[in-house]
Amino acid sequence: MAKIVLTAEVEDTAKWEKAFCSHADLFKKMGVATRYDYAIGEGNHVAVCAEAKDAAAFLTSLESAENVEAMKNDGVKRDTVKVFVVDKNLPL
């Protein structure tokens, strides 16, 4: 499993959240294994975290026509999207 963190700026957080929460089928197609955790911050910034079965497949699916259209409809400012594949940890 790969942990993925994605941040972005959106036009309207209420609109984004409602739309984001309706995309379960799309997330399954992207290989999300469990669930998406997400947070909404100041300045219309959002962060999402998920575990994907395959990081490379997930990253490729971000550019699929279906996903690009969903992000557009959700009000995601695509030029602000940042994606991190979490590949380090600090044992305590």
Residue, then its C-alpha position, 0 to 999 in steps of 0.5 A: m500500500a502507498k500513502i498519498v497526500l494531495t493538497a490543492e486550492v479550491e474555489d468554494t470549500a462547501k461546494w468542493e466537499k459536497a462534490f468530493c464526498s460523492h466520488a466513491d466510485l471514482f476513488k475505487k477506480m483510482g485504486v484507493a484501498t480504504r478511505y480518503d481522509y481530508a481536511i479543509g483549511e483557511g484560504n480555500h485550501v484542502a488536503v486529502c490522504a488515502e492509501a492506494k494499492d499502487a502509487a504509480a497507477f494512482l498517479t496516472s489516474l489523476e490525469s485521466a479524463e474522468n478525474v480531470e473533469a471531476m476536479k474541474n466540476d468540483g472547483v479544484k484549481r489544478d495549477t495548485v494541486k500538489v501530490f506526495v507519495v509518503d515514502k519515509n517514516l520516523p519510528l518512535 
